[in-house]
Amino acid sequence: MRRTIRQAIPAVLAIAGISLGSATVGSAQDLPQARLTPADQGWIARIQDALTATTLFKARFQQIAPDGKRSTGTAWLDRPGRMRFDYDKPSPLLLVANDGQIVYVDRDLGQVTTLPVDRTPVGLLLRPDLKLSGDVTVTALRHVGGRVNLTMVRSAAPAEGSLTLMFDEQPLTLRGWVVRDAQGRDTQVDLFDITTPESLPDSLFVLPKDAG
């Protein structure tokens, strides 16, 4: 049975933190205030430095959807600005970010959709000037089982959802993220088998123009 467009879109959008649902855009007064100690502030500074230093990687990923469904694929990151998530078959899904856009493709449906990268929480990772302040607000910092999890929202629109970045503490390494959408549904992306090649081919980041 072929999936409907409505069924196909969320899986690939969720990995970038895009929600199809509507949400009321919050104001600065609606921002949840994290109680951050000086030690927490130190961790935030270290995380910002680690993210800034993360410019290139290839990894396998596992996505866990809000309904518990799991899917896998290969991810490439080339900061600033470029990212690719290619899902393993039989999934037809592909996501490519470049030139300020995110393009997602469903090859089964022959559907290509383009959105501005700054509409997505994961777009924060692609910025050349990545800062965990200003238009980004850190709402929580937690240490769990050798990992440190940092949750943030866009300061101007906290109701649109949040992005929780997950790091190994020693050494401080990005291991994935959890996107919470406007309806409170969580999608988790875990990274593993991470490698840092010297370079990645430009062909990986050519924005798809069709679903072929």
CYANA upper distance limits for C-alpha pairs under 8 A (distance plus 0.5 A):
  3 ARG  CA      7 GLN  CA      6.45
  3 ARG  CA      8 ALA  CA      6.72
  4 THR  CA      8 ALA  CA      6.82
  5 ILE  CA      9 ILE  CA      6.67
  5 ILE  CA    109 LEU  CA      7.85
  6 ARG  CA     10 PRO  CA      7.88
  8 ALA  CA     12 VAL  CA      8.24
  8 ALA  CA    106 ASP  CA      7.72
  9 ILE  CA     13 LEU  CA      6.72
  9 ILE  CA    106 ASP  CA      8.26
 10 PRO  CA     14 ALA  CA      6.17
 10 PRO  CA     19 SER  CA      7.87
 10 PRO  CA     20 LEU  CA      7.75
 11 ALA  CA     15 ILE  CA      7.60
 11 ALA  CA     65 ALA  CA      7.73
 12 VAL  CA     16 ALA  CA      7.97
 12 VAL  CA     93 LEU  CA      6.84
 12 VAL  CA     94 LEU  CA      7.54
 12 VAL  CA     95 LEU  CA      7.24
 12 VAL  CA    104 TYR  CA      7.39
 13 LEU  CA     17 GLY  CA      6.75
 13 LEU  CA     18 ILE  CA      5.61
 13 LEU  CA     19 SER  CA      7.52
 13 LEU  CA    104 TYR  CA      8.04
 14 ALA  CA     18 ILE  CA      6.07
 14 ALA  CA     19 SER  CA      7.37
 14 ALA  CA     65 ALA  CA      8.40
 14 ALA  CA    179 VAL  CA      7.60
 14 ALA  CA    187 THR  CA      6.81
 15 ILE  CA     63 GLN  CA      7.80
 15 ILE  CA    179 VAL  CA      7.99
 15 ILE  CA    187 THR  CA      7.61
 15 ILE  CA    188 GLN  CA      8.25
 15 ILE  CA    189 VAL  CA      7.25
 16 ALA  CA    120 THR  CA      6.50
 16 ALA  CA    121 PRO  CA      7.08
 16 ALA  CA    122 VAL  CA      5.60
 16 ALA  CA    123 GLY  CA      7.87
 16 ALA  CA    179 VAL  CA      8.32
 17 GLY  CA    120 THR  CA      5.95
 17 GLY  CA    121 PRO  CA      5.88
 17 GLY  CA    122 VAL  CA      6.69
 17 GLY  CA    163 LEU  CA      7.98
 17 GLY  CA    179 VAL  CA      5.90
 17 GLY  CA    180 ARG  CA      7.92
 17 GLY  CA    181 ASP  CA      7.38
 18 ILE  CA    119 ARG  CA      7.85
 18 ILE  CA    120 THR  CA      6.00
 18 ILE  CA    121 PRO  CA      7.95
 18 ILE  CA    181 ASP  CA      7.80
 19 SER  CA    160 GLU  CA      8.47
 19 SER  CA    181 ASP  CA      6.20
 19 SER  CA    182 ALA  CA      7.24
 21 GLY  CA    182 ALA  CA      7.22
 21 GLY  CA    183 GLN  CA      7.59
 22 SER  CA    182 ALA  CA      7.58
 23 ALA  CA    159 ALA  CA      6.83
 23 ALA  CA    160 GLU  CA      6.39
 23 ALA  CA    182 ALA  CA      6.21
 23 ALA  CA    183 GLN  CA      8.28
 24 THR  CA    159 ALA  CA      6.67
 24 THR  CA    160 GLU  CA      7.85
 25 VAL  CA    156 ALA  CA      8.14
 25 VAL  CA    157 ALA  CA      5.46
 25 VAL  CA    158 PRO  CA      7.41
 25 VAL  CA    159 ALA  CA      6.03
 25 VAL  CA    160 GLU  CA      7.02
 26 GLY  CA     30 ASP  CA      6.29
 26 GLY  CA     31 LEU  CA      8.11
 26 GLY  CA    156 ALA  CA      7.23
 26 GLY  CA    157 ALA  CA      5.45
 26 GLY  CA    158 PRO  CA      5.98
 26 GLY  CA    159 ALA  CA      5.77
 26 GLY  CA    160 GLU  CA      8.42
 27 SER  CA     31 LEU  CA      7.58
 27 SER  CA    155 SER  CA      8.31
 27 SER  CA    156 ALA  CA      6.48
 27 SER  CA    157 ALA  CA      7.02
 27 SER  CA    158 PRO  CA      7.89
 28 ALA  CA    155 SER  CA      6.93
 28 ALA  CA    156 ALA  CA      6.80
 30 ASP  CA    158 PRO  CA      7.77
 31 LEU  CA    155 SER  CA      7.65
 31 LEU  CA    158 PRO  CA      6.71
 32 PRO  CA    139 THR  CA      6.56
 33 GLN  CA    139 THR  CA      6.41
 34 ALA  CA    138 VAL  CA      7.41
 34 ALA  CA    139 THR  CA      5.14
 34 ALA  CA    140 ALA  CA      5.87
 34 ALA  CA    141 LEU  CA      8.45
 35 ARG  CA    140 ALA  CA      8.25
 36 LEU  CA     40 ASP  CA      5.91
 36 LEU  CA     41 GLN  CA      6.94
 36 LEU  CA    140 ALA  CA      8.42
 36 LEU  CA    141 LEU  CA      8.21
 37 THR  CA     41 GLN  CA      6.82
 38 PRO  CA     42 GLY  CA      6.78
 39 ALA  CA     43 TRP  CA      6.92
 40 ASP  CA     44 ILE  CA      6.74
 40 ASP  CA    141 LEU  CA      7.46
 41 GLN  CA     45 ALA  CA      6.77
 42 GLY  CA     46 ARG  CA      6.81
 43 TRP  CA     47 ILE  CA      6.55
 44 ILE  CA     48 GLN  CA      6.61
 44 ILE  CA    132 LEU  CA      8.01
 44 ILE  CA    150 LEU  CA      8.46
 45 ALA  CA     49 ASP  CA      6.77
 46 ARG  CA     50 ALA  CA      6.60
 47 ILE  CA     51 LEU  CA      6.59
 47 ILE  CA    172 LEU  CA      7.98
 48 GLN  CA     52 THR  CA      6.64
 48 GLN  CA    130 LEU  CA      7.67
 48 GLN  CA    131 LYS  CA      6.94
 48 GLN  CA    132 LEU  CA      7.00
 49 ASP  CA     53 ALA  CA      6.67
 50 ALA  CA     54 THR  CA      6.73
 50 ALA  CA    172 LEU  CA      7.46
 50 ALA  CA    173 THR  CA      7.80
 51 LEU  CA     55 THR  CA      8.40
 51 LEU  CA    125 LEU  CA      8.01
 51 LEU  CA    130 LEU  CA      8.05
 51 LEU  CA    174 LEU  CA      8.27
 52 THR  CA    129 ASP  CA      8.37
 52 THR  CA    130 LEU  CA      6.86
 54 THR  CA     79 ARG  CA      7.98
 55 THR  CA     77 LEU  CA      7.66
 55 THR  CA     78 ASP  CA      6.12
 55 THR  CA     79 ARG  CA      5.11
 55 THR  CA     80 PRO  CA      7.50
 56 LEU  CA     76 TRP  CA      8.12
 56 LEU  CA     77 LEU  CA      5.88
 56 LEU  CA     78 ASP  CA      5.13
 56 LEU  CA     79 ARG  CA      6.81
 56 LEU  CA    196 THR  CA      6.48
 56 LEU  CA    197 PRO  CA      7.69
 56 LEU  CA    198 GLU  CA      8.47
 56 LEU  CA    199 SER  CA      7.95
 56 LEU  CA    200 LEU  CA      8.50
 57 PHE  CA     76 TRP  CA      6.30
 57 PHE  CA     77 LEU  CA      5.83
 57 PHE  CA     78 ASP  CA      7.38
 57 PHE  CA    194 ILE  CA      7.16
 57 PHE  CA    195 THR  CA      6.12
 57 PHE  CA    196 THR  CA      4.99
 57 PHE  CA    197 PRO  CA      7.00
 58 LYS  CA     74 THR  CA      7.90
 58 LYS  CA     75 ALA  CA      6.25
 58 LYS  CA     76 TRP  CA      5.02
 58 LYS  CA     77 LEU  CA      7.05
 58 LYS  CA    194 ILE  CA      6.27
 58 LYS  CA    195 THR  CA      5.80
 58 LYS  CA    196 THR  CA      6.77
 58 LYS  CA    197 PRO  CA      7.83
 59 ALA  CA     74 THR  CA      6.36
 59 ALA  CA     75 ALA  CA      5.73
 59 ALA  CA     76 TRP  CA      6.99
 59 ALA  CA    191 LEU  CA      6.65
 59 ALA  CA    192 PHE  CA      6.35
 59 ALA  CA    193 ASP  CA      5.95
 59 ALA  CA    194 ILE  CA      4.81
 59 ALA  CA    195 THR  CA      6.77
 60 ARG  CA     72 THR  CA      7.87
 60 ARG  CA     73 GLY  CA      6.34
 60 ARG  CA     74 THR  CA      4.99
 60 ARG  CA     75 ALA  CA      6.44
 60 ARG  CA    191 LEU  CA      6.32
 60 ARG  CA    192 PHE  CA      5.85
 60 ARG  CA    193 ASP  CA      6.33
 60 ARG  CA    194 ILE  CA      7.40
 61 PHE  CA     72 THR  CA      6.03
 61 PHE  CA     73 GLY  CA      5.95
 61 PHE  CA     74 THR  CA      6.37
 61 PHE  CA     75 ALA  CA      7.04
 61 PHE  CA    189 VAL  CA      7.06
 61 PHE  CA    190 ASP  CA      5.97
 61 PHE  CA    191 LEU  CA      5.10
 61 PHE  CA    192 PHE  CA      6.71
 62 GLN  CA     70 ARG  CA      7.27
 62 GLN  CA     71 SER  CA      6.23
 62 GLN  CA     72 THR  CA      4.93
 62 GLN  CA     73 GLY  CA      7.25
 62 GLN  CA    189 VAL  CA      6.15
 62 GLN  CA    190 ASP  CA      5.72
 62 GLN  CA    191 LEU  CA      7.22
 63 GLN  CA     70 ARG  CA      6.05
 63 GLN  CA     71 SER  CA      5.75
 63 GLN  CA     72 THR  CA      6.63
 63 GLN  CA    187 THR  CA      7.57
 63 GLN  CA    188 GLN  CA      6.16
 63 GLN  CA    189 VAL  CA      5.01
 63 GLN  CA    190 ASP  CA      7.03
 64 ILE  CA     68 GLY  CA      6.17
 64 ILE  CA     69 LYS  CA      6.19
 64 ILE  CA     70 ARG  CA      5.17
 64 ILE  CA     71 SER  CA      7.28
 64 ILE  CA    187 THR  CA      6.24
 64 ILE  CA    188 GLN  CA      5.60
 64 ILE  CA    189 VAL  CA      6.96
 65 ALA  CA     69 LYS  CA      5.73
 65 ALA  CA     70 ARG  CA      6.92
 65 ALA  CA    186 ASP  CA      7.60
 65 ALA  CA    187 THR  CA      5.32
 65 ALA  CA    188 GLN  CA      7.22
 66 PRO  CA    185 ARG  CA      6.31
 66 PRO  CA    186 ASP  CA      5.85
 66 PRO  CA    187 THR  CA      5.97
 71 SER  CA     87 TYR  CA      7.84
 71 SER  CA     88 ASP  CA      8.10
 72 THR  CA     87 TYR  CA      6.34
 72 THR  CA     88 ASP  CA      6.28
 73 GLY  CA     85 PHE  CA      7.45
 73 GLY  CA     86 ASP  CA      6.02
 73 GLY  CA     87 TYR  CA      4.56
 73 GLY  CA     88 ASP  CA      5.15
 74 THR  CA     85 PHE  CA      6.42
 74 THR  CA     86 ASP  CA      5.92
 74 THR  CA     87 TYR  CA      7.00
 74 THR  CA     88 ASP  CA      8.00
 75 ALA  CA     83 MET  CA      7.94
 75 ALA  CA     84 ARG  CA      6.07
 75 ALA  CA     85 PHE  CA      5.01
 75 ALA  CA     86 ASP  CA      6.93
 76 TRP  CA     83 MET  CA      6.11
 76 TRP  CA     84 ARG  CA      5.65
 76 TRP  CA     85 PHE  CA      7.15
 77 LEU  CA     82 ARG  CA      6.54
 77 LEU  CA     83 MET  CA      5.01
 77 LEU  CA     84 ARG  CA      7.12
 78 ASP  CA     82 ARG  CA      5.51
 78 ASP  CA     83 MET  CA      6.59
 78 ASP  CA    200 LEU  CA      7.98
 79 ARG  CA     83 MET  CA      8.30
 79 ARG  CA    125 LEU  CA      8.39
 79 ARG  CA    126 LEU  CA      6.10
 79 ARG  CA    127 ARG  CA      7.88
 79 ARG  CA    128 PRO  CA      7.59
 80 PRO  CA    126 LEU  CA      5.43
 80 PRO  CA    127 ARG  CA      6.02
 80 PRO  CA    128 PRO  CA      5.41
 81 GLY  CA     97 ALA  CA      7.46
 81 GLY  CA     98 ASN  CA      6.13
 81 GLY  CA     99 ASP  CA      7.28
 81 GLY  CA    100 GLY  CA      7.33
 81 GLY  CA    126 LEU  CA      5.06
 81 GLY  CA    127 ARG  CA      6.72
 81 GLY  CA    128 PRO  CA      7.81
 82 ARG  CA     96 VAL  CA      8.08
 82 ARG  CA     97 ALA  CA      5.70
 82 ARG  CA     98 ASN  CA      5.26
 82 ARG  CA     99 ASP  CA      8.21
 82 ARG  CA    126 LEU  CA      7.16
 82 ARG  CA    205 PHE  CA      7.00
 83 MET  CA     96 VAL  CA      6.27
 83 MET  CA     97 ALA  CA      5.45
 83 MET  CA     98 ASN  CA      7.41
 83 MET  CA    126 LEU  CA      8.31
 83 MET  CA    205 PHE  CA      7.34
 84 ARG  CA     94 LEU  CA      8.10
 84 ARG  CA     95 LEU  CA      6.14
 84 ARG  CA     96 VAL  CA      4.93
 84 ARG  CA     97 ALA  CA      6.78
 84 ARG  CA    204 LEU  CA      7.55
 84 ARG  CA    205 PHE  CA      7.06
 85 PHE  CA     94 LEU  CA      6.39
 85 PHE  CA     95 LEU  CA      5.59
 85 PHE  CA     96 VAL  CA      6.99
 86 ASP  CA     93 LEU  CA      7.16
 86 ASP  CA     94 LEU  CA      5.22
 86 ASP  CA     95 LEU  CA      6.96
 87 TYR  CA     91 SER  CA      6.49
 87 TYR  CA     92 PRO  CA      7.53
 87 TYR  CA     93 LEU  CA      6.17
 87 TYR  CA     94 LEU  CA      6.64
 88 ASP  CA     92 PRO  CA      8.42
 92 PRO  CA    105 VAL  CA      8.25
 92 PRO  CA    106 ASP  CA      5.91
 92 PRO  CA    107 ARG  CA      5.55
 92 PRO  CA    108 ASP  CA      6.39
 93 LEU  CA    104 TYR  CA      7.82
 93 LEU  CA    105 VAL  CA      6.17
 93 LEU  CA    106 ASP  CA      5.36
 93 LEU  CA    107 ARG  CA      7.07
 94 LEU  CA    104 TYR  CA      6.15
 94 LEU  CA    105 VAL  CA      5.66
 94 LEU  CA    106 ASP  CA      7.30
 95 LEU  CA    102 ILE  CA      7.47
 95 LEU  CA    103 VAL  CA      6.26
 95 LEU  CA    104 TYR  CA      4.85
 95 LEU  CA    105 VAL  CA      6.91
 96 VAL  CA    102 ILE  CA      6.23
 96 VAL  CA    103 VAL  CA      5.82
 96 VAL  CA    104 TYR  CA      6.91
 96 VAL  CA    205 PHE  CA      6.69
 96 VAL  CA    206 VAL  CA      8.11
 96 VAL  CA    207 LEU  CA      6.68
 96 VAL  CA    208 PRO  CA      8.12
 97 ALA  CA    101 GLN  CA      6.09
 97 ALA  CA    102 ILE  CA      4.76
 97 ALA  CA    103 VAL  CA      6.74
 97 ALA  CA    117 VAL  CA      7.64
 97 ALA  CA    205 PHE  CA      7.37
 97 ALA  CA    207 LEU  CA      7.67
 98 ASN  CA    102 ILE  CA      7.10
 98 ASN  CA    205 PHE  CA      6.84
 98 ASN  CA    206 VAL  CA      7.96
 98 ASN  CA    207 LEU  CA      7.27
100 GLY  CA    116 PRO  CA      6.55
100 GLY  CA    117 VAL  CA      5.86
100 GLY  CA    118 ASP  CA      7.96
101 GLN  CA    114 THR  CA      7.11
101 GLN  CA    115 LEU  CA      6.22
101 GLN  CA    116 PRO  CA      5.06
101 GLN  CA    117 VAL  CA      5.25
102 ILE  CA    114 THR  CA      6.18
102 ILE  CA    115 LEU  CA      5.85
102 ILE  CA    116 PRO  CA      6.57
102 ILE  CA    117 VAL  CA      5.81
103 VAL  CA    112 VAL  CA      7.36
103 VAL  CA    113 THR  CA      6.14
103 VAL  CA    114 THR  CA      4.95
103 VAL  CA    115 LEU  CA      7.06
103 VAL  CA    207 LEU  CA      7.01
103 VAL  CA    208 PRO  CA      7.35
104 TYR  CA    112 VAL  CA      6.36
104 TYR  CA    113 THR  CA      5.99
104 TYR  CA    114 THR  CA      7.09
105 VAL  CA    110 GLY  CA      8.04
105 VAL  CA    111 GLN  CA      6.25
105 VAL  CA    112 VAL  CA      5.13
105 VAL  CA    113 THR  CA      7.11
105 VAL  CA    208 PRO  CA      8.11
105 VAL  CA    210 ASP  CA      8.35
105 VAL  CA    211 ALA  CA      6.49
106 ASP  CA    110 GLY  CA      6.42
106 ASP  CA    111 GLN  CA      5.74
106 ASP  CA    112 VAL  CA      7.17
106 ASP  CA    211 ALA  CA      7.05
107 ARG  CA    111 GLN  CA      7.10
107 ARG  CA    211 ALA  CA      5.37
107 ARG  CA    212 GLY  CA      6.95
110 GLY  CA    210 ASP  CA      7.87
110 GLY  CA    211 ALA  CA      5.47
110 GLY  CA    212 GLY  CA      8.00
111 GLN  CA    210 ASP  CA      8.00
111 GLN  CA    211 ALA  CA      6.59
112 VAL  CA    208 PRO  CA      8.16
112 VAL  CA    209 LYS  CA      7.69
112 VAL  CA    210 ASP  CA      6.66
112 VAL  CA    211 ALA  CA      6.72
115 LEU  CA    119 ARG  CA      7.76
116 PRO  CA    120 THR  CA      8.33
117 VAL  CA    123 GLY  CA      5.82
118 ASP  CA    123 GLY  CA      6.06
118 ASP  CA    124 LEU  CA      7.86
119 ARG  CA    123 GLY  CA      7.77
120 THR  CA    124 LEU  CA      8.01
121 PRO  CA    153 VAL  CA      8.20
121 PRO  CA    154 ARG  CA      8.22
121 PRO  CA    162 SER  CA      7.62
121 PRO  CA    163 LEU  CA      6.56
121 PRO  CA    179 VAL  CA      8.32
122 VAL  CA    126 LEU  CA      7.87
122 VAL  CA    163 LEU  CA      7.93
123 GLY  CA    127 ARG  CA      7.43
124 LEU  CA    130 LEU  CA      7.47
125 LEU  CA    130 LEU  CA      7.47
126 LEU  CA    130 LEU  CA      8.28
131 LYS  CA    136 VAL  CA      8.03
132 LEU  CA    136 VAL  CA      6.15
132 LEU  CA    137 THR  CA      7.18
132 LEU  CA    138 VAL  CA      7.29
133 SER  CA    137 THR  CA      6.12
133 SER  CA    138 VAL  CA      7.79
134 GLY  CA    155 SER  CA      7.83
135 ASP  CA    154 ARG  CA      6.37
135 ASP  CA    155 SER  CA      5.45
135 ASP  CA    156 ALA  CA      7.26
136 VAL  CA    152 MET  CA      7.08
136 VAL  CA    153 VAL  CA      6.35
136 VAL  CA    154 ARG  CA      5.24
136 VAL  CA    155 SER  CA      5.63
137 THR  CA    152 MET  CA      5.91
137 THR  CA    153 VAL  CA      5.97
137 THR  CA    154 ARG  CA      6.73
137 THR  CA    155 SER  CA      5.91
138 VAL  CA    150 LEU  CA      7.63
138 VAL  CA    151 THR  CA      6.30
138 VAL  CA    152 MET  CA      4.77
138 VAL  CA    153 VAL  CA      7.17
139 THR  CA    150 LEU  CA      8.34
139 THR  CA    151 THR  CA      6.07
139 THR  CA    152 MET  CA      5.86
139 THR  CA    153 VAL  CA      7.66
140 ALA  CA    149 ASN  CA      8.44
140 ALA  CA    150 LEU  CA      6.35
140 ALA  CA    151 THR  CA      5.54
140 ALA  CA    152 MET  CA      7.63
141 LEU  CA    148 VAL  CA      7.56
141 LEU  CA    149 ASN  CA      6.21
141 LEU  CA    150 LEU  CA      5.13
141 LEU  CA    151 THR  CA      6.91
142 ARG  CA    148 VAL  CA      6.12
142 ARG  CA    149 ASN  CA      5.67
142 ARG  CA    150 LEU  CA      7.12
143 HIS  CA    147 ARG  CA      6.13
143 HIS  CA    148 VAL  CA      4.91
143 HIS  CA    149 ASN  CA      6.82
144 VAL  CA    148 VAL  CA      6.71
144 VAL  CA    149 ASN  CA      8.07
146 GLY  CA    168 ASP  CA      6.76
146 GLY  CA    169 GLU  CA      6.24
146 GLY  CA    170 GLN  CA      8.14
147 ARG  CA    166 MET  CA      7.31
147 ARG  CA    167 PHE  CA      5.95
147 ARG  CA    168 ASP  CA      5.05
147 ARG  CA    169 GLU  CA      5.63
148 VAL  CA    166 MET  CA      6.56
148 VAL  CA    167 PHE  CA      5.84
148 VAL  CA    168 ASP  CA      6.97
148 VAL  CA    169 GLU  CA      6.58
149 ASN  CA    164 THR  CA      6.81
149 ASN  CA    165 LEU  CA      6.09
149 ASN  CA    166 MET  CA      5.08
149 ASN  CA    167 PHE  CA      6.80
150 LEU  CA    164 THR  CA      5.80
150 LEU  CA    165 LEU  CA      5.74
150 LEU  CA    166 MET  CA      7.17
151 THR  CA    162 SER  CA      7.21
151 THR  CA    163 LEU  CA      6.11
151 THR  CA    164 THR  CA      4.53
151 THR  CA    165 LEU  CA      6.88
152 MET  CA    162 SER  CA      6.18
152 MET  CA    163 LEU  CA      5.96
152 MET  CA    164 THR  CA      6.82
153 VAL  CA    157 ALA  CA      7.95
153 VAL  CA    158 PRO  CA      5.87
153 VAL  CA    161 GLY  CA      7.12
153 VAL  CA    162 SER  CA      5.26
153 VAL  CA    163 LEU  CA      6.93
154 ARG  CA    158 PRO  CA      6.03
154 ARG  CA    162 SER  CA      8.17
158 PRO  CA    162 SER  CA      7.73
159 ALA  CA    182 ALA  CA      6.57
160 GLU  CA    181 ASP  CA      6.96
160 GLU  CA    182 ALA  CA      5.28
161 GLY  CA    179 VAL  CA      7.85
161 GLY  CA    180 ARG  CA      5.80
161 GLY  CA    181 ASP  CA      4.97
161 GLY  CA    182 ALA  CA      5.31
161 GLY  CA    183 GLN  CA      8.47
161 GLY  CA    184 GLY  CA      7.96
162 SER  CA    179 VAL  CA      6.45
162 SER  CA    180 ARG  CA      5.69
162 SER  CA    181 ASP  CA      7.24
163 LEU  CA    177 TRP  CA      7.32
163 LEU  CA    178 VAL  CA      6.37
163 LEU  CA    179 VAL  CA      5.29
163 LEU  CA    180 ARG  CA      6.96
164 THR  CA    177 TRP  CA      5.83
164 THR  CA    178 VAL  CA      5.52
164 THR  CA    179 VAL  CA      6.95
165 LEU  CA    174 LEU  CA      7.79
165 LEU  CA    175 ARG  CA      8.39
165 LEU  CA    176 GLY  CA      6.65
165 LEU  CA    177 TRP  CA      4.88
165 LEU  CA    178 VAL  CA      7.14
166 MET  CA    174 LEU  CA      6.54
166 MET  CA    175 ARG  CA      6.07
166 MET  CA    176 GLY  CA      5.77
166 MET  CA    177 TRP  CA      5.89
166 MET  CA    178 VAL  CA      8.38
167 PHE  CA    172 LEU  CA      6.58
167 PHE  CA    173 THR  CA      5.63
167 PHE  CA    174 LEU  CA      4.96
167 PHE  CA    175 ARG  CA      5.75
167 PHE  CA    176 GLY  CA      7.71
168 ASP  CA    172 LEU  CA      5.76
168 ASP  CA    173 THR  CA      5.68
168 ASP  CA    174 LEU  CA      7.13
168 ASP  CA    175 ARG  CA      7.17
169 GLU  CA    173 THR  CA      7.51
174 LEU  CA    191 LEU  CA      8.49
175 ARG  CA    190 ASP  CA      6.53
175 ARG  CA    191 LEU  CA      5.58
175 ARG  CA    192 PHE  CA      7.54
176 GLY  CA    188 GLN  CA      8.05
176 GLY  CA    189 VAL  CA      5.81
176 GLY  CA    190 ASP  CA      4.94
176 GLY  CA    191 LEU  CA      5.74
177 TRP  CA    188 GLN  CA      6.41
177 TRP  CA    189 VAL  CA      5.88
177 TRP  CA    190 ASP  CA      7.22
178 VAL  CA    186 ASP  CA      6.86
178 VAL  CA    187 THR  CA      6.05
178 VAL  CA    188 GLN  CA      4.80
178 VAL  CA    189 VAL  CA      6.73
179 VAL  CA    185 ARG  CA      8.48
179 VAL  CA    186 ASP  CA      6.04
179 VAL  CA    187 THR  CA      5.73
179 VAL  CA    188 GLN  CA      6.93
180 ARG  CA    184 GLY  CA      6.02
180 ARG  CA    185 ARG  CA      5.84
180 ARG  CA    186 ASP  CA      4.98
180 ARG  CA    187 THR  CA      7.08
181 ASP  CA    185 ARG  CA      6.00
181 ASP  CA    186 ASP  CA      7.19
200 LEU  CA    204 LEU  CA      8.03
201 PRO  CA    205 PHE  CA      8.44
202 ASP  CA    206 VAL  CA      7.36
